[in-house]
Amino acid sequence: MKKFICNSLDDTKKATEYFSEFCKPGQCFALYGNLGFGKTTFAQYLIKILNPKIENIISPTFNIIQTYPSEIAEIWHIDCYRLKSADEFFDLGIDEAFSSCVTVIEWPEIIENLLPSDTIKIQFSKKDKQRIIELK
């Protein structure tokens, strides 16, 4: 099991660089953890690694989906926090991204059974002032 102890944003960026090596069309990353544990920061770093030209990477909390171009594949940053059911996921057409995009999903619990079998599941936790990022 891969585990990163993050004492700074620089440590989080290094952890993200490790996971970015797995990016390819159709790769899904599911980010688990409580509010304020670093999921959005991780997603922002990952998007920036895949396309350094992107200036403004915003959280998809209210829009549910933000998309970004990259040379590898289109990136879909998804936040399922506001979804009330898995049906909403299908209604928004998010499942279409699984086959050709890099998807980064925050709060994936409501769609857990819909995630592709090769999804990289990453757990975010906090102990004292340290953030912990590890494969779930």
N, C-alpha and C positions, 0 to 999 in steps of 0.2 A: 504494500500500500504506500503510495506516494503522499508525503505530508510536508507542508511548508509552515514554518513558524514565522509570522510577519510582525516585525516591530516597527516597520515604517512603510510608507508608500512605495519606496524603492524595493523593499522585500516583496510587496504585493506584485509589483511590476515583474520582478524576476520569476515569481510563481506563474504569472500569466504567460511569460515568454516560454516557459516549459510547456504549458498546455497548447500554446499557439502552434507548436510543431505537429499537432494532430489535426490541424485544420485542413479540410478538403471539402469539395462539394458533397453535400448530404450529411456532413458531420453535425451532430447535435450536442450541445453542452447544456446540462440541467444544473442550475445553481440553487442549492438548498441552504437555508440558514435564516436566522432571525433578522429583523430590521436593524440596519446599522452595522452589520457584520462584514460588509465589503463586497457584496454581490455586484452592485452597480459599478463600483470602481473597477472590479475585475473585468466586467463586460466592456467598460470604456477603454481600458488598456488593451484588451484583445482586439477590439475594433480598430484602434489606433495602430496596433502592430500590423494588422492586415491591410490597412490603408492609411499610411502616415499623412496623406494630404487632407484628411478629414479634420476640419477645425473644431466643429461644434458637435459633440456627441451628448445627446440628452437622454434622460431616463424615459422609458416608454410607459411609465406608471399610468398616465392619463390617456395616452393614445393607444396603449396596449402593444402596438408594434411600431418600431422605427426600422427603416431599411437603409443600408449603406452599400455602396459599390466597393468591390475589391478585385484584385487580379485573380484571386483563387475562385471566388464565387460571390454572389450577392450575400450580404450578411443581414440576417433578420434578428434584431434584438427584441425580445418579447417579454412582457411582464404579465403573468397570469393572475396577479394579486386580486384584480377587480372582476375576474370571471366568476360567474356564479355556477356554471356547469360546463362539462366537457362539450356540450352541444354548441355553446358560444364559440368555442375554439374552432369547430367545423364551420360555423356560420361566417366567421371571419376569414376562412380559407387558409388558416395558418398551417394546416397539415400539408399543404402543397409545397411548403418550403423544405420539408424534410428530405425530399429526393434530390434537390439541386443546390440548396443554399447552405451556408454555415448558419445554424440557428443557435442562439444563446438565450436560454429561457430562465427567467427569474420566477420564483414561486411556482414550480412545476407540479406541485402535489395534486392539483385538481385534474391534471391530464396525465398523471403518472403511467397509467395503463395504455396510453396512446403513443408514448415515446418510442422511437426506433430502438431496436434491440442493442445497437452498438452505441447508444447514447453514453457520453462521458458524464457521469454524475459526480458533482463536486460539492462537498459539504463545507460550509463556512461556519466557524464557531469563534468564540472569544473566551479567553481566560486572562483575567486581570486586564492588562493593557495590550496583550498580544492577541493578534487575530491568527486563526489557524485555518489553513486551506488544505483539504485532503480529498483524495478519491474516496467516494462513498462505497 
